[in-house]
Amino acid sequence: MNRTGSTTRDRSRRGRGPADRRSADRRGTRVTPLPDRRPARKRTRHRRSLQVAAALTVVAAIGWLLWLGPWLAVRAVQVDGTATLTADRVREVAQVPEGVPLLRVDLDAVEDRVARLPQVRGVEAARGWPDRIVITVAERVPVAVVGSPGRRSLVDAEGVLIDSVTGDAPRGVVPLTVDDPAPADPATMAGIAAIRALPEQLRADVVEVAAPDAQSITLTLADGTVVVWGGAEESATKGQVLVALLDRIADGELEPADLVDVSAPDAVVLR
């Protein structure tokens, strides 16, 4: 005790500043800890794992159904676009196996096999869910017939030999006489160009187109008139000039002629 009547313990208590009191308050205050969120996070990750596993299971089931399952398998082959070909012939060549899942059918291979048919200009194969393959065919259109009786073949605008003919050729198909009918033969292609330049109603009156070479094309009409065509150049113009001349002859404006030369369409000769 000192002269003022205070003890050393009293002075030490009174000498505590605000910082000391705050420290004491903190020691005496109960602190509530934050909740541990780790179990919730674990549950969320577990739930996501289950969802991913379920999704993969569904995808695998769908994949099995499409690739191996019998429910989406080929049960029919539909053929569209045929005219001279039969649907059975296309199916025979396509070789689409029945009972095979649609996804396992090689559509490119089917198209390649059908395209080998000479009558086919284009083909497209597609899956027709749930149980068929659809084959759409674009056939070649004949414009001429070549060869001798009994060995004649139809020819399209590209010079491709389509099919053999035993009887009469289809209407509008013109007999074409060439030495070597083929797409690469200039005489064949020149003769076809002349035929295609004729309107449909005039083609029916043409009994023969002869092309010994690409520059010596002649047409023989049903009444015996011979048309000197020349080469394949300006075929469209030659066709228009020929139709106009024949119309004038039919109307009596011009005398009938045994020979009409349109090889130079701006200087036509009638004999």
C-alpha positions as CSV (number, residue, x, y, z in Angstrom):
1,M,0.0,0.0,0.0
2,N,1.3,3.5,-0.9
3,R,0.5,6.8,0.6
4,T,-2.7,7.3,-1.3
5,G,-4.1,4.2,0.1
6,S,-4.1,2.1,-3.1
7,T,-2.4,-1.2,-3.5
8,T,-0.2,-2.4,-6.3
9,R,-3.0,-4.8,-7.4
10,D,-5.5,-1.9,-7.5
11,R,-3.2,0.2,-9.7
12,S,-2.7,-2.7,-12.1
13,R,-6.4,-3.0,-12.5
14,R,-7.0,0.7,-13.0
15,G,-4.0,0.8,-15.4
16,R,-5.7,-1.5,-18.0
17,G,-6.5,0.4,-21.1
18,P,-9.3,-0.1,-23.7
19,A,-7.2,-2.6,-25.7
20,D,-6.8,-4.8,-22.6
21,R,-10.6,-4.6,-21.9
22,R,-11.4,-5.6,-25.4
23,S,-9.1,-8.5,-25.2
24,A,-10.8,-9.6,-22.0
25,D,-14.2,-9.2,-23.7
26,R,-13.1,-11.4,-26.6
27,R,-12.0,-14.1,-24.2
28,G,-15.2,-14.0,-22.4
29,T,-17.4,-14.1,-25.7
30,R,-18.6,-17.4,-27.0
31,V,-17.9,-17.7,-30.8
32,T,-20.3,-19.9,-32.8
33,P,-18.3,-21.8,-35.5
34,L,-19.5,-21.8,-39.2
35,P,-21.3,-25.0,-40.3
36,D,-19.2,-27.5,-42.1
37,R,-20.4,-27.6,-45.7
38,R,-18.2,-30.4,-46.9
39,P,-20.9,-33.1,-46.5
40,A,-23.3,-31.1,-48.7
41,R,-20.7,-30.7,-51.3
42,K,-20.0,-34.4,-51.3
43,R,-23.8,-35.1,-51.7
44,T,-23.9,-32.8,-54.7
45,R,-21.0,-34.4,-56.4
46,H,-22.5,-37.9,-55.7
47,R,-25.8,-36.8,-57.2
48,R,-24.1,-35.4,-60.3
49,S,-22.2,-38.6,-60.7
50,L,-25.4,-40.6,-60.6
51,Q,-27.0,-38.3,-63.2
52,V,-24.0,-38.7,-65.5
53,A,-24.1,-42.4,-65.1
54,A,-27.9,-42.5,-65.8
55,A,-27.4,-40.4,-68.9
56,L,-24.6,-42.6,-70.2
57,T,-26.8,-45.6,-69.6
58,V,-29.6,-44.1,-71.6
59,V,-27.2,-43.2,-74.5
60,A,-25.8,-46.7,-74.4
61,A,-29.4,-48.2,-74.5
62,I,-30.3,-46.0,-77.5
63,G,-27.1,-46.9,-79.3
64,W,-27.8,-50.6,-78.7
65,L,-31.3,-50.1,-80.0
66,L,-30.2,-48.4,-83.1
67,W,-27.1,-50.4,-83.9
68,L,-28.0,-53.9,-82.8
69,G,-31.7,-53.9,-81.7
70,P,-34.3,-55.7,-83.9
71,W,-37.0,-53.1,-83.6
72,L,-35.5,-50.6,-86.0
73,A,-34.4,-53.1,-88.6
74,V,-35.0,-53.4,-92.4
75,R,-38.4,-54.9,-93.2
76,A,-39.0,-53.3,-96.6
77,V,-37.1,-51.7,-99.5
78,Q,-39.2,-48.9,-101.2
79,V,-38.3,-48.0,-104.8
80,D,-39.4,-44.7,-106.3
81,G,-38.9,-43.1,-109.7
82,T,-38.8,-46.1,-112.0
83,A,-40.3,-46.0,-115.5
84,T,-38.8,-48.7,-117.6
85,L,-37.1,-50.5,-114.8
86,T,-39.1,-52.6,-112.3
87,A,-38.9,-52.1,-108.6
88,D,-38.0,-55.8,-108.2
89,R,-35.0,-55.4,-110.5
90,V,-33.8,-52.4,-108.4
91,R,-34.2,-54.4,-105.2
92,E,-32.4,-57.3,-106.6
93,V,-29.4,-55.2,-107.6
94,A,-29.4,-53.1,-104.4
95,Q,-28.9,-56.2,-102.2
96,V,-30.3,-54.6,-99.0
97,P,-30.4,-57.4,-96.4
98,E,-33.6,-57.7,-94.4
99,G,-33.5,-57.8,-90.6
100,V,-30.4,-55.7,-90.4
101,P,-30.6,-52.5,-88.2
102,L,-31.1,-49.5,-90.4
103,L,-28.0,-47.8,-89.1
104,R,-25.8,-50.7,-90.2
105,V,-27.0,-50.5,-93.9
106,D,-24.2,-49.1,-96.1
107,L,-26.2,-46.6,-98.2
108,D,-23.2,-45.7,-100.4
109,A,-22.7,-49.3,-101.3
110,V,-26.4,-49.6,-102.2
111,E,-26.2,-46.5,-104.4
112,D,-23.1,-47.9,-106.1
113,R,-24.7,-51.2,-107.0
114,V,-27.9,-49.6,-108.3
115,A,-25.9,-47.0,-110.3
116,R,-24.4,-49.9,-112.3
117,L,-27.7,-50.5,-114.1
118,P,-27.4,-48.9,-117.6
119,Q,-30.9,-47.4,-117.3
120,V,-30.0,-45.4,-114.2
121,R,-28.7,-41.8,-114.5
122,G,-28.8,-41.1,-110.8
123,V,-29.8,-42.8,-107.5
124,E,-30.2,-41.9,-103.9
125,A,-30.7,-44.3,-101.0
126,A,-32.0,-43.1,-97.6
127,R,-33.2,-44.6,-94.3
128,G,-37.0,-44.5,-93.9
129,W,-37.6,-44.8,-90.2
130,P,-38.5,-47.0,-88.6
131,D,-38.2,-50.1,-90.9
132,R,-37.4,-49.4,-94.5
133,I,-34.7,-48.3,-97.0
134,V,-35.9,-45.9,-99.7
135,I,-34.2,-46.0,-103.1
136,T,-35.0,-43.1,-105.4
137,V,-34.0,-43.7,-109.0
138,A,-33.6,-41.2,-111.9
139,E,-33.7,-43.1,-115.2
140,R,-32.1,-42.2,-118.4
141,V,-34.4,-41.0,-121.1
142,P,-33.9,-42.5,-124.6
143,V,-33.7,-40.1,-127.5
144,A,-32.4,-42.5,-130.2
145,V,-32.3,-46.2,-131.1
146,V,-29.2,-47.7,-132.8
147,G,-28.3,-51.0,-134.3
148,S,-30.0,-53.4,-136.8
149,P,-33.3,-55.1,-136.2
150,G,-33.1,-57.7,-133.5
151,R,-30.0,-56.0,-132.1
152,R,-31.2,-52.5,-131.4
153,S,-30.4,-50.5,-128.3
154,L,-31.8,-47.3,-126.8
155,V,-29.5,-44.4,-126.4
156,D,-29.9,-41.4,-124.1
157,A,-28.8,-37.7,-124.6
158,E,-25.3,-38.6,-123.3
159,G,-24.8,-41.3,-125.8
160,V,-25.1,-44.1,-123.2
161,L,-26.7,-47.3,-124.5
162,I,-29.5,-47.9,-122.1
163,D,-31.3,-51.1,-123.0
164,S,-32.0,-53.4,-125.9
165,V,-35.2,-53.2,-127.9
166,T,-36.9,-56.1,-129.7
167,G,-40.1,-54.4,-130.9
168,D,-40.9,-50.8,-131.8
169,A,-39.0,-48.0,-130.1
170,P,-40.9,-45.7,-127.8
171,R,-42.6,-42.7,-129.5
172,G,-40.3,-39.9,-130.1
173,V,-37.2,-42.1,-130.1
174,V,-35.5,-41.6,-133.5
175,P,-33.5,-44.3,-135.4
176,L,-29.9,-43.2,-135.5
177,T,-27.4,-44.9,-137.9
178,V,-23.8,-44.6,-136.9
179,D,-20.8,-46.9,-137.2
180,D,-19.8,-47.1,-133.6
181,P,-22.5,-45.8,-131.2
182,A,-20.9,-44.7,-127.9
183,P,-20.6,-41.6,-125.7
184,A,-17.1,-40.9,-126.9
185,D,-18.0,-41.2,-130.6
186,P,-18.2,-37.8,-132.3
187,A,-20.7,-39.0,-134.9
188,T,-23.0,-40.4,-132.3
189,M,-23.0,-37.2,-130.3
190,A,-23.5,-35.1,-133.4
191,G,-26.5,-37.2,-134.5
192,I,-28.0,-36.9,-131.0
193,A,-27.6,-33.1,-131.0
194,A,-29.5,-33.0,-134.3
195,I,-32.3,-35.1,-132.9
196,R,-32.6,-33.1,-129.7
197,A,-32.9,-29.9,-131.7
198,L,-36.1,-31.1,-133.3
199,P,-39.4,-30.4,-131.7
200,E,-41.3,-33.4,-130.4
201,Q,-43.9,-33.4,-133.1
202,L,-41.3,-33.4,-135.8
203,R,-39.3,-36.2,-134.3
204,A,-42.3,-38.5,-134.9
205,D,-41.9,-37.8,-138.7
206,V,-38.2,-38.7,-138.8
207,V,-37.6,-42.2,-139.9
208,E,-33.8,-42.1,-139.8
209,V,-30.9,-39.9,-138.8
210,A,-27.7,-40.9,-140.5
211,A,-24.3,-39.7,-139.2
212,P,-21.4,-41.4,-141.1
213,D,-19.2,-38.8,-139.5
214,A,-19.8,-35.8,-137.3
215,Q,-20.0,-33.3,-140.2
216,S,-22.3,-35.3,-142.5
217,I,-25.6,-35.7,-140.8
218,T,-28.8,-36.2,-142.8
219,L,-32.4,-36.7,-141.8
220,T,-35.0,-38.7,-143.7
221,L,-38.6,-37.7,-143.1
222,A,-41.6,-40.0,-143.4
223,D,-42.6,-38.5,-146.8
224,G,-39.2,-39.2,-148.2
225,T,-37.8,-35.7,-147.9
226,V,-34.1,-35.6,-147.1
227,V,-32.7,-32.9,-144.9
228,V,-29.0,-32.1,-145.1
229,W,-28.0,-31.1,-141.6
230,G,-24.3,-30.9,-141.8
231,G,-22.5,-30.8,-138.4
232,A,-23.8,-30.4,-134.9
233,E,-23.0,-26.7,-134.7
234,E,-26.0,-24.3,-134.7
235,S,-28.3,-27.3,-134.2
236,A,-30.9,-25.2,-132.4
237,T,-31.0,-22.7,-135.2
238,K,-31.2,-25.4,-137.8
239,G,-34.1,-27.0,-136.1
240,Q,-36.0,-23.7,-136.0
241,V,-35.3,-23.0,-139.7
242,L,-36.4,-26.5,-140.7
243,V,-39.7,-26.3,-138.8
244,A,-40.5,-22.9,-140.4
245,L,-39.7,-24.2,-143.9
246,L,-41.8,-27.3,-143.5
247,D,-44.7,-25.2,-142.2
248,R,-44.5,-22.9,-145.3
249,I,-44.5,-26.0,-147.6
250,A,-47.5,-27.4,-145.8
251,D,-49.3,-24.1,-146.1
252,G,-48.6,-24.0,-149.9
253,E,-46.3,-20.9,-149.6
254,L,-43.4,-23.0,-151.0
255,E,-43.2,-25.8,-153.5
256,P,-42.5,-29.2,-152.0
257,A,-38.9,-30.2,-152.2
258,D,-37.1,-33.6,-152.2
259,L,-34.1,-32.1,-150.4
260,V,-33.8,-29.3,-147.8
261,D,-30.3,-28.2,-147.0
262,V,-30.1,-26.4,-143.7
263,S,-26.4,-27.0,-143.1
264,A,-25.9,-23.2,-143.5
265,P,-29.1,-22.0,-141.7
266,D,-28.7,-18.4,-143.1
267,A,-28.6,-19.7,-146.7
268,V,-31.1,-22.6,-147.0
269,V,-31.3,-24.6,-150.3
270,L,-34.4,-26.4,-151.5
271,R,-34.3,-28.8,-154.4
